[in-house]
Amino acid sequence: MSPMETRVAIQAAFAPLPGQEAQVETVLRRMVGFTRAEPGCRRYDLFRTEAGFLLHEVYDDQAALEAHRAAGYFADYRRDIVPLLAWPITVTALAPLDAAAGNAAVDGVFGG
């Protein structure tokens, strides 16, 4: 199996309660440094959307994603962010078919 076939990609969407946008952004930015330092993390990109925020995450495999979710800072983030949201986090699992990992043009735009 190729590395692309074992990779796990996640998109998580966050809709802050009115007036909580700055707090949600702070909690999400705190996760960026921790998560990007994980050995199995390939991408952890935070975006602003019309509805709030979006995280695009890529991990080497399911075990790397599970290690991320088992980290103490992940539990802290979940505790801190849930009361700031208008509705539950929308998580979508993606199966990469043709992703641009390592593409200099894409990495340059998205900080890879």
N, CA, C and O atoms as a MOPAC input file, in Angstrom:
PM7 MOZYME 1SCF
protein

 N      0.84500 1    -1.17700 1     0.00000 1
 C      0.00000 1     0.00000 1     0.00000 1
 C      0.89400 1     1.24500 1     0.00000 1
 O      1.86500 1     1.30200 1     0.75400 1
 N      0.58300 1     2.22500 1    -0.82200 1
 C      1.38800 1     3.43900 1    -0.90500 1
 C      1.05700 1     4.36500 1     0.26600 1
 O     -0.00500 1     4.24000 1     0.87600 1
 N      1.97700 1     5.30700 1     0.58400 1
 C      1.69600 1     6.25500 1     1.66200 1
 C      0.39900 1     7.03200 1     1.44000 1
 O     -0.31300 1     7.32900 1     2.39900 1
 N      0.08500 1     7.36600 1     0.18000 1
 C     -1.14700 1     8.09300 1    -0.10200 1
 C     -2.36700 1     7.26600 1     0.29400 1
 O     -3.36300 1     7.81200 1     0.76800 1
 N     -2.29000 1     5.95000 1     0.09900 1
 C     -3.43400 1     5.08300 1     0.40300 1
 C     -3.65300 1     4.90700 1     1.89500 1
 O     -4.76800 1     4.59300 1     2.31100 1
 N     -2.62500 1     5.09800 1     2.71600 1
 C     -2.79800 1     4.94200 1     4.15800 1
 C     -3.09400 1     6.27000 1     4.85300 1
 O     -3.49900 1     6.28100 1     6.01600 1
 N     -2.90000 1     7.36700 1     4.16600 1
 C     -3.12800 1     8.67800 1     4.78700 1
 C     -4.60200 1     8.86800 1     5.13300 1
 O     -5.50200 1     8.36200 1     4.46400 1
 N     -4.79900 1     9.61700 1     6.20200 1
 C     -6.14200 1     9.94200 1     6.67200 1
 C     -6.25600 1    11.45400 1     6.66300 1
 O     -5.40900 1    12.14600 1     7.22800 1
 N     -7.28800 1    11.96700 1     6.03200 1
 C     -7.52400 1    13.40800 1     5.98900 1
 C     -8.85300 1    13.71900 1     6.66600 1
 O     -9.82900 1    12.98000 1     6.54000 1
 N     -8.85800 1    14.81600 1     7.37600 1
 C    -10.03800 1    15.24200 1     8.13100 1
 C    -10.28000 1    16.71200 1     7.84000 1
 O     -9.33800 1    17.49500 1     7.71900 1
 N    -11.54800 1    17.08000 1     7.72700 1
 C    -11.93200 1    18.48700 1     7.74900 1
 C    -12.86800 1    18.66600 1     8.92400 1
 O    -13.83200 1    17.91800 1     9.08600 1
 N    -12.58000 1    19.65700 1     9.74000 1
 C    -13.42000 1    19.94800 1    10.90200 1
 C    -13.87300 1    21.39900 1    10.80000 1
 O    -13.05100 1    22.30800 1    10.68300 1
 N    -15.18600 1    21.60900 1    10.84500 1
 C    -15.76400 1    22.94500 1    10.71800 1
 C    -16.31800 1    23.39900 1    12.06500 1
 O    -16.94300 1    22.62700 1    12.79400 1
 N    -16.07300 1    24.67100 1    12.37700 1
 C    -16.43500 1    25.24500 1    13.66500 1
 C    -17.26800 1    26.50000 1    13.43000 1
 O    -16.85000 1    27.38900 1    12.68700 1
 N    -18.43800 1    26.58100 1    14.05300 1
 C    -19.30800 1    27.74900 1    13.95400 1
 C    -19.40100 1    28.40100 1    15.33900 1
 O    -20.13400 1    27.91400 1    16.19900 1
 N    -18.67300 1    29.48600 1    15.55900 1
 C    -18.69700 1    30.14300 1    16.87000 1
 C    -20.05400 1    30.76000 1    17.18600 1
 O    -20.78900 1    31.18700 1    16.29600 1
 N    -20.36000 1    30.79500 1    18.47200 1
 C    -21.50100 1    31.57900 1    18.92100 1
 C    -21.21800 1    33.04800 1    18.61500 1
 O    -20.05500 1    33.44800 1    18.56600 1
 N    -22.25100 1    33.85500 1    18.40800 1
 C    -22.02600 1    35.27900 1    18.17600 1
 C    -21.18200 1    35.88500 1    19.29900 1
 O    -21.45900 1    35.68100 1    20.48100 1
 N    -20.14900 1    36.63300 1    18.90900 1
 C    -19.26800 1    37.26500 1    19.87000 1
 C    -18.13500 1    36.38700 1    20.37800 1
 O    -17.28900 1    36.86000 1    21.13700 1
 N    -18.09700 1    35.11200 1    19.97600 1
 C    -17.07300 1    34.18100 1    20.45300 1
 C    -16.00400 1    33.87000 1    19.40300 1
 O    -15.16900 1    32.99100 1    19.61500 1
 N    -16.02100 1    34.58100 1    18.28000 1
 C    -15.09700 1    34.29100 1    17.18900 1
 C    -13.63400 1    34.37100 1    17.62700 1
 O    -12.84900 1    33.48100 1    17.30000 1
 N    -13.26400 1    35.40000 1    18.34800 1
 C    -11.86200 1    35.56900 1    18.76200 1
 C    -11.42900 1    34.45000 1    19.70900 1
 O    -10.30300 1    33.96200 1    19.61300 1
 N    -12.30700 1    34.04300 1    20.61700 1
 C    -11.97200 1    32.96500 1    21.54800 1
 C    -11.81000 1    31.63700 1    20.82100 1
 O    -10.89900 1    30.86500 1    21.12400 1
 N    -12.69600 1    31.36900 1    19.85900 1
 C    -12.58000 1    30.13200 1    19.08200 1
 C    -11.26700 1    30.13400 1    18.30500 1
 O    -10.56100 1    29.12600 1    18.27500 1
 N    -10.94300 1    31.24700 1    17.68400 1
 C     -9.68700 1    31.32600 1    16.94500 1
 C     -8.48800 1    31.08500 1    17.86400 1
 O     -7.54200 1    30.40100 1    17.47400 1
 N     -8.51600 1    31.63000 1    19.05800 1
 C     -7.41700 1    31.43100 1    20.01700 1
 C     -7.25300 1    29.96200 1    20.36400 1
 O     -6.13400 1    29.44900 1    20.37900 1
 N     -8.35000 1    29.28300 1    20.64200 1
 C     -8.29200 1    27.85300 1    20.98200 1
 C     -7.74500 1    27.05600 1    19.80100 1
 O     -6.89600 1    26.18300 1    19.98300 1
 N     -8.22000 1    27.34800 1    18.60000 1
 C     -7.76300 1    26.61400 1    17.41700 1
 C     -6.28900 1    26.89700 1    17.11500 1
 O     -5.54400 1    25.97700 1    16.77700 1
 N     -5.86800 1    28.13300 1    17.22900 1
 C     -4.45000 1    28.45900 1    16.97500 1
 C     -3.53500 1    27.74900 1    17.97800 1
 O     -2.41900 1    27.35800 1    17.63500 1
 N     -4.00500 1    27.58500 1    19.19900 1
 C     -3.21500 1    26.86800 1    20.21100 1
 C     -2.95800 1    25.42800 1    19.76600 1
 O     -1.89400 1    24.87100 1    20.03700 1
 N     -3.92400 1    24.83600 1    19.09200 1
 C     -3.77600 1    23.45400 1    18.62700 1
 C     -2.79100 1    23.31600 1    17.47200 1
 O     -2.19000 1    22.25500 1    17.30000 1
 N     -2.61600 1    24.36600 1    16.68300 1
 C     -1.77300 1    24.29200 1    15.49500 1
 C     -0.35300 1    23.86700 1    15.84500 1
 O      0.16800 1    22.91900 1    15.25700 1
 N      0.27400 1    24.54700 1    16.78400 1
 C      1.66000 1    24.22100 1    17.14000 1
 C      1.81300 1    22.82500 1    17.69800 1
 O      2.71900 1    22.08800 1    17.31100 1
 N      0.92800 1    22.46200 1    18.60800 1
 C      0.98000 1    21.11800 1    19.19100 1
 C      0.84900 1    20.04700 1    18.11400 1
 O      1.63400 1    19.10100 1    18.06000 1
 N     -0.15000 1    20.21300 1    17.26300 1
 C     -0.46000 1    19.16100 1    16.29500 1
 C      0.59100 1    19.06600 1    15.20200 1
 O      0.96700 1    17.96200 1    14.81000 1
 N      1.07200 1    20.19000 1    14.70400 1
 C      2.10100 1    20.14200 1    13.66500 1
 C      3.38300 1    19.47700 1    14.15800 1
 O      4.17100 1    18.99100 1    13.34700 1
 N      3.60600 1    19.44600 1    15.46300 1
 C      4.79800 1    18.80100 1    16.02700 1
 C      4.63600 1    17.28400 1    16.15600 1
 O      5.61400 1    16.58500 1    16.42300 1
 N      3.44300 1    16.77300 1    15.97400 1
 C      3.22000 1    15.32400 1    16.07200 1
 C      3.92200 1    14.61500 1    14.91500 1
 O      3.86900 1    15.07900 1    13.77600 1
 N      4.57900 1    13.48700 1    15.20600 1
 C      5.32400 1    12.81400 1    14.13700 1
 C      4.45900 1    12.32100 1    12.97300 1
 O      4.95500 1    12.23800 1    11.85000 1
 N      3.19600 1    11.99600 1    13.20200 1
 C      2.34700 1    11.47900 1    12.14100 1
 C      1.51500 1    12.52100 1    11.43000 1
 O      0.72600 1    12.18400 1    10.54700 1
 N      1.67700 1    13.79300 1    11.79800 1
 C      0.90000 1    14.86300 1    11.17900 1
 C      1.61700 1    15.36900 1     9.93500 1
 O      2.78700 1    15.74400 1    10.00500 1
 N      0.93600 1    15.38400 1     8.81000 1
 C      1.49400 1    15.90200 1     7.55300 1
 C      0.99300 1    17.30600 1     7.24800 1
 O      1.73300 1    18.10800 1     6.67700 1
 N     -0.25100 1    17.62500 1     7.61700 1
 C     -0.81700 1    18.97100 1     7.41300 1
 C     -1.77600 1    19.24400 1     8.56200 1
 O     -2.46800 1    18.35200 1     9.05200 1
 N     -1.79300 1    20.48500 1     8.96800 1
 C     -2.76300 1    20.94900 1     9.96200 1
 C     -2.96300 1    22.42400 1     9.68500 1
 O     -2.27000 1    23.27200 1    10.24600 1
 N     -3.91300 1    22.72200 1     8.81800 1
 C     -4.10100 1    24.07300 1     8.29300 1
 C     -5.41900 1    24.65500 1     8.78700 1
 O     -6.46700 1    24.01400 1     8.70700 1
 N     -5.34800 1    25.86800 1     9.29500 1
 C     -6.50900 1    26.56800 1     9.83600 1
 C     -6.94900 1    27.64800 1     8.85000 1
 O     -6.14000 1    28.44600 1     8.37600 1
 N     -8.24700 1    27.65400 1     8.55300 1
 C     -8.82300 1    28.62500 1     7.62800 1
 C     -9.98500 1    29.35200 1     8.29000 1
 O    -10.65900 1    28.79900 1     9.15900 1
 N    -10.21300 1    30.58700 1     7.87800 1
 C    -11.40200 1    31.34500 1     8.26000 1
 C    -12.40900 1    31.14300 1     7.14800 1
 O    -12.04500 1    31.19100 1     5.97300 1
 N    -13.67800 1    30.91700 1     7.49400 1
 C    -14.75100 1    30.75700 1     6.51300 1
 C    -15.86400 1    31.75700 1     6.83100 1
 O    -15.82200 1    32.44400 1     7.85200 1
 N    -16.84200 1    31.82700 1     5.95900 1
 C    -17.98500 1    32.69700 1     6.22900 1
 C    -18.72100 1    32.28300 1     7.49200 1
 O    -19.24700 1    33.13100 1     8.21200 1
 N    -18.76200 1    30.97400 1     7.76700 1
 C    -19.49000 1    30.46500 1     8.92100 1
 C    -18.64000 1    30.36700 1    10.18400 1
 O    -19.17800 1    30.16600 1    11.27300 1
 N    -17.32300 1    30.50700 1    10.05700 1
 C    -16.46100 1    30.37300 1    11.23000 1
 C    -15.04700 1    29.97600 1    10.85200 1
 O    -14.29000 1    30.78100 1    10.30900 1
 N    -14.69200 1    28.72500 1    11.14500 1
 C    -13.33300 1    28.24100 1    10.91700 1
 C    -13.36300 1    26.82200 1    10.37300 1
 O    -14.32100 1    26.07800 1    10.58400 1
 N    -12.29700 1    26.46200 1     9.66900 1
 C    -12.15000 1    25.11500 1     9.12300 1
 C    -10.71600 1    24.65300 1     9.36000 1
 O     -9.76600 1    25.38500 1     9.08400 1
 N    -10.56900 1    23.44300 1     9.86900 1
 C     -9.26200 1    22.79900 1     9.96800 1
 C     -9.19400 1    21.72600 1     8.90000 1
 O    -10.11700 1    20.92500 1     8.74800 1
 N     -8.08900 1    21.71400 1     8.15700 1
 C     -7.80400 1    20.65000 1     7.20200 1
 C     -6.59800 1    19.91000 1     7.76000 1
 O     -5.51900 1    20.48300 1     7.91100 1
 N     -6.79200 1    18.62700 1     8.06600 1
 C     -5.76900 1    17.82900 1     8.73000 1
 C     -5.42500 1    16.61500 1     7.87500 1
 O     -6.31200 1    16.00800 1     7.27600 1
 N     -4.14500 1    16.25900 1     7.81600 1
 C     -3.71400 1    15.04100 1     7.12700 1
 C     -2.71600 1    14.33500 1     8.03000 1
 O     -1.75800 1    14.93700 1     8.51600 1
 N     -2.95900 1    13.04000 1     8.24800 1
 C     -2.11000 1    12.20200 1     9.09300 1
 C     -1.59000 1    11.02800 1     8.27500 1
 O     -2.20400 1    10.62500 1     7.28700 1
 N     -0.45200 1    10.48500 1     8.69700 1
 C      0.14800 1     9.35500 1     7.99100 1
 C     -0.79600 1     8.17200 1     7.87300 1
 O     -0.84200 1     7.50600 1     6.83900 1
 N     -1.54600 1     7.91200 1     8.93200 1
 C     -2.43200 1     6.74300 1     8.96300 1
 C     -3.41100 1     6.88500 1    10.12600 1
 O     -3.37500 1     7.87300 1    10.85900 1
 N     -4.27300 1     5.90500 1    10.28700 1
 C     -5.28400 1     5.92500 1    11.34000 1
 C     -4.63400 1     5.96400 1    12.72300 1
 O     -5.15100 1     6.62200 1    13.62600 1
 N     -3.51300 1     5.27200 1    12.90000 1
 C     -2.82900 1     5.26900 1    14.19600 1
 C     -2.34800 1     6.67400 1    14.56500 1
 O     -2.41500 1     7.06200 1    15.73200 1
 N     -1.86900 1     7.42800 1    13.59400 1
 C     -1.42200 1     8.80100 1    13.85700 1
 C     -2.60200 1     9.68600 1    14.26500 1
 O     -2.47300 1    10.52300 1    15.15700 1
 N     -3.75200 1     9.50000 1    13.61100 1
 C     -4.94700 1    10.25500 1    13.98500 1
 C     -5.37800 1     9.88900 1    15.40100 1
 O     -5.73200 1    10.76600 1    16.19000 1
 N     -5.35100 1     8.61200 1    15.72200 1
 C     -5.74000 1     8.17900 1    17.06500 1
 C     -4.77600 1     8.72300 1    18.11900 1
 O     -5.20900 1     9.09900 1    19.20800 1
 N     -3.47700 1     8.77100 1    17.81400 1
 C     -2.50100 1     9.34600 1    18.74500 1
 C     -2.80000 1    10.83400 1    18.96500 1
 O     -2.69800 1    11.32700 1    20.08900 1
 N     -3.16400 1    11.54200 1    17.90400 1
 C     -3.53900 1    12.95400 1    18.01100 1
 C     -4.72100 1    13.11300 1    18.96500 1
 O     -4.70000 1    13.96000 1    19.85800 1
 N     -5.73200 1    12.30500 1    18.76900 1
 C     -6.94500 1    12.41200 1    19.59000 1
 C     -6.72300 1    11.96200 1    21.03100 1
 O     -7.50400 1    12.32000 1    21.91300 1
 N     -5.67700 1    11.18900 1    21.28300 1
 C     -5.36700 1    10.72000 1    22.63800 1
 C     -4.48800 1    11.70300 1    23.41800 1
 O     -4.29300 1    11.53400 1    24.62100 1
 N     -3.96600 1    12.71200 1    22.75200 1
 C     -3.07200 1    13.67400 1    23.41400 1
 C     -3.83500 1    14.50300 1    24.44500 1
 O     -5.01000 1    14.81800 1    24.25900 1
 N     -3.16200 1    14.84400 1    25.51600 1
 C     -3.77900 1    15.64200 1    26.56700 1
 C     -4.26400 1    16.99400 1    26.07700 1
 O     -5.31700 1    17.46500 1    26.50600 1
 N     -3.51400 1    17.62300 1    25.18800 1
 C     -3.93000 1    18.92600 1    24.67300 1
 C     -5.17200 1    18.82300 1    23.80600 1
 O     -5.90100 1    19.80500 1    23.66400 1
 N     -5.43500 1    17.64100 1    23.21500 1
 C     -6.66700 1    17.46000 1    22.44800 1
 C     -7.87100 1    17.50100 1    23.39500 1
 O     -8.88300 1    18.12900 1    23.08300 1
 N     -7.76500 1    16.83600 1    24.54700 1
 C     -8.84900 1    16.86100 1    25.53500 1
 C     -9.07900 1    18.28900 1    26.03700 1
 O    -10.22100 1    18.70900 1    26.22200 1
 N     -7.99000 1    19.03100 1    26.25700 1
 C     -8.11000 1    20.42100 1    26.70900 1
 C     -8.82300 1    21.26800 1    25.66800 1
 O     -9.70000 1    22.06700 1    25.99800 1
 N     -8.44200 1    21.08900 1    24.40300 1
 C     -9.06000 1    21.84400 1    23.31100 1
 C    -10.55600 1    21.55700 1    23.23800 1
 O    -11.36200 1    22.47800 1    23.10700 1
 N    -10.92700 1    20.28300 1    23.32300 1
 C    -12.35500 1    19.93300 1    23.25200 1
 C    -13.12800 1    20.54900 1    24.41500 1
 O    -14.23000 1    21.06500 1    24.22800 1
 N    -12.55900 1    20.49500 1    25.59800 1
 C    -13.21000 1    21.08200 1    26.77300 1
 C    -13.40600 1    22.58600 1    26.58100 1
 O    -14.45700 1    23.13200 1    26.91400 1
 N    -12.37500 1    23.25000 1    26.03600 1
 C    -12.40400 1    24.70300 1    25.90800 1
 C    -13.28600 1    25.19100 1    24.76000 1
 O    -13.90100 1    26.25200 1    24.86800 1
 N    -13.35700 1    24.44200 1    23.67400 1
 C    -14.03600 1    24.96800 1    22.47800 1
 C    -15.54000 1    24.69500 1    22.45100 1
 O    -16.30200 1    25.51300 1    21.93500 1
 N    -15.96900 1    23.58500 1    22.98700 1
 C    -17.38700 1    23.20300 1    22.87100 1
 C    -18.34300 1    24.28800 1    23.38400 1
 O    -19.33700 1    24.56400 1    22.71300 1
 N    -18.09400 1    24.91300 1    24.53600 1
 C    -19.04100 1    25.93700 1    25.00100 1
 C    -19.05500 1    27.21100 1    24.14800 1
 O    -19.94400 1    28.04700 1    24.30900 1
 N    -18.09100 1    27.36700 1    23.25400 1
 C    -17.99500 1    28.56700 1    22.42000 1
 C    -18.69100 1    28.41700 1    21.07000 1
 O    -18.73300 1    29.36300 1    20.28300 1
 N    -19.23800 1    27.22700 1    20.80100 1
 C    -19.77900 1    26.92400 1    19.47400 1
 C    -21.29800 1    26.97600 1    19.42400 1
 O    -21.98500 1    26.64000 1    20.38900 1
 N    -21.80400 1    27.40700 1    18.26900 1
 C    -23.24800 1    27.46800 1    18.04100 1
 C    -23.84600 1    26.07700 1    17.85900 1
 O    -25.00700 1    25.84900 1    18.20000 1
 N    -23.04900 1    25.14000 1    17.32000 1
 C    -23.48600 1    23.75500 1    17.16300 1
 C    -22.25900 1    22.86200 1    17.19200 1
 O    -21.13300 1    23.35300 1    17.10800 1
 N    -22.46300 1    21.54900 1    17.31000 1
 C    -21.31000 1    20.64100 1    17.40200 1
 C    -20.37400 1    20.76000 1    16.19700 1
 O    -20.79100 1    21.11900 1    15.09600 1
 N    -19.12300 1    20.45500 1    16.43200 1
 C    -18.11000 1    20.45200 1    15.38000 1
 C    -18.54600 1    19.48600 1    14.28800 1
 O    -18.96400 1    18.36500 1    14.57700 1
 N    -18.45100 1    19.91400 1    13.03900 1
 C    -18.76200 1    19.05300 1    11.90700 1
 C    -17.45600 1    18.45500 1    11.40400 1
 O    -16.59700 1    19.17000 1    10.88800 1
 N    -17.30800 1    17.13900 1    11.55500 1
 C    -16.08200 1    16.45400 1    11.15000 1
 C    -16.38200 1    15.57900 1     9.94300 1
 O    -17.32700 1    14.79000 1     9.95100 1
 N    -15.56500 1    15.72700 1     8.90400 1
 C    -15.70300 1    14.93700 1     7.69300 1
 C    -14.39600 1    14.20800 1     7.43500 1
 O    -13.34100 1    14.83300 1     7.32900 1
 N    -14.46400 1    12.89200 1     7.33300 1
 C    -13.28600 1    12.09400 1     6.98500 1
 C    -13.16100 1    12.06600 1     5.46600 1
 O    -14.14700 1    11.87800 1     4.75300 1
 N    -11.93500 1    12.25600 1     4.98000 1
 C    -11.65800 1    12.27200 1     3.55300 1
 C    -10.67000 1    11.16400 1     3.22200 1
 O     -9.76500 1    10.88800 1     4.01000 1
 N    -10.82800 1    10.53900 1     2.08800 1
 C     -9.88100 1     9.52800 1     1.61400 1
 C     -9.10700 1    10.13300 1     0.44800 1
 O     -9.63300 1    10.21100 1    -0.66200 1
 N     -7.85900 1    10.56600 1     0.68200 1
 C     -7.09800 1    11.20700 1    -0.39600 1
 C     -6.91800 1    10.28800 1    -1.60000 1
 O     -6.46900 1     9.15000 1    -1.46400 1
 N     -7.26700 1    10.78800 1    -2.75900 1
 C     -7.06900 1    10.05800 1    -4.01000 1
 C     -5.91400 1    10.63700 1    -4.81100 1
 O     -5.10500 1     9.89900 1    -5.37300 1
 N     -5.84100 1    11.96200 1    -4.86100 1
 C     -4.79400 1    12.64700 1    -5.61100 1
 C     -4.54200 1    13.97600 1    -4.91300 1
 O     -5.02400 1    15.01600 1    -5.36200 1
 N     -3.79400 1    13.94900 1    -3.82300 1
 C     -3.52400 1    15.14600 1    -3.03400 1
 C     -2.17700 1    15.73200 1    -3.42900 1
 O     -1.30200 1    15.01400 1    -3.91300 1
 N     -2.01200 1    17.01300 1    -3.22800 1
 C     -0.81700 1    17.72200 1    -3.67400 1
 C      0.28400 1    17.79800 1    -2.62100 1
 O      1.06100 1    18.75200 1    -2.62600 1
 N      0.37100 1    16.84400 1    -1.73900 1
 C      1.41900 1    16.85700 1    -0.71700 1
 C      2.77900 1    16.95200 1    -1.37900 1
 O      3.09500 1    16.19100 1    -2.29400 1
 N      3.58100 1    17.89500 1    -0.90600 1
 C      4.91300 1    18.07200 1    -1.45900 1
 C      4.95700 1    18.97300 1    -2.67100 1
 O      6.03700 1    19.22700 1    -3.20400 1
 N      3.81900 1    19.46300 1    -3.12400 1
 C      3.76300 1    20.36900 1    -4.25900 1
 C      4.19300 1    21.74900 1    -3.77700 1
 O      3.50900 1    22.34800 1    -2.94700 1
 N      5.31300 1    22.26400 1    -4.28200 1
 C      5.86700 1    23.52400 1    -3.80500 1
 C      4.88600 1    24.67900 1    -3.94100 1
 O      4.82800 1    25.53800 1    -3.06100 1
 N      4.11900 1    24.72200 1    -5.01400 1
 C      3.17800 1    25.80900 1    -5.21700 1
 C      2.08700 1    25.76700 1    -4.14900 1
 O      1.73400 1    26.80300 1    -3.58500 1
 N      1.55400 1    24.58800 1    -3.87000 1
 C      0.50500 1    24.44500 1    -2.85700 1
 C      1.08400 1    24.68400 1    -1.47000 1
 O      0.49600 1    25.41200 1    -0.67000 1
 N      2.23000 1    24.07800 1    -1.17900 1
 C      2.83000 1    24.24800 1     0.13500 1
 C      3.18500 1    25.70200 1     0.38600 1
 O      3.04500 1    26.17300 1     1.51500 1
 N      3.63700 1    26.42600 1    -0.62200 1
 C      3.96900 1    27.83100 1    -0.45200 1
 C      2.77400 1    28.67400 1    -0.10000 1
 O      2.87500 1    29.59700 1     0.70800 1
 N      1.63000 1    28.36400 1    -0.70400 1
 C      0.40100 1    29.10300 1    -0.42800 1
 C     -0.13200 1    28.76700 1     0.95800 1
 O     -0.58300 1    29.65500 1     1.68200 1
 N     -0.08300 1    27.49600 1     1.33100 1
 C     -0.68600 1    27.05100 1     2.58100 1
 C      0.32300 1    26.81800 1     3.69700 1
 O     -0.01900 1    26.20100 1     4.70700 1
 N      1.52400 1    27.28100 1     3.54800 1
 C      2.48900 1    27.22000 1     4.63800 1
 C      3.06600 1    25.85600 1     4.89400 1
 O      3.44500 1    25.56200 1     6.02800 1
 N      3.15000 1    25.00600 1     3.88700 1
 C      3.64700 1    23.63600 1     4.05900 1
 C      5.11800 1    23.54800 1     4.23500 1
 O      5.65700 1    22.45200 1     4.38900 1

